[in-house]
Amino acid sequence: MEADAARWNGRYQGRITGDPEMPKGLGGVQLERGRCLDVACGLGEQSLWAAQHGFEVVAIDASDVAITQLNSAAVRLGLRDRIDSRVVDLDAGLPADAGNCSLVICQRFRDPQLYEQLVYMLEPGGVVVVTVLSAVGLDGEPGEFHAPPGELVCAFRELEVDIERHVELDGEATLVARHR
């Protein structure tokens, strides 16, 4: 975790959290308010969006710099009491006490070993939205963090979800699925 945290701390140093932003792929998807888990939340724009839309958010990231910036933005927007932000080593998996979610967000973080855990965190009827870098439509060679074509749909097809939306285009893949 230390190497990941140091790398992301360096990337987030000196940056501030932007405006609240809906996760990619969620437009028009019906959501039930409740608990939201934002995995690898970064500076927290999606966490802020979820809190503004009535969710109780658990936001996790390896970077304490990002979590500090998220906390500052949450205070500024009057949302701090709706966001439980934590520094978490995602190599160790997701925190068990963050489960029973009506929404799980994972934007621009790829760890195929966590896909099943993302679904496990959902309550029945809950929605997971995942966006990763993809080799599809990429100019040039994909890097180590780019998913091969079809990775998300193949992985989630095997889990207890109904896939509502899947888009793979221009170097990015997004999947929205609902727990059965």
Summary of the structure (lengths in Angstrom):
residues: 180
radius of gyration: 15.4
end to end distance: 33.2
largest distance: 44.2
contacts: 599
relative contact order: 0.17
helix: 32%
strand: 30%
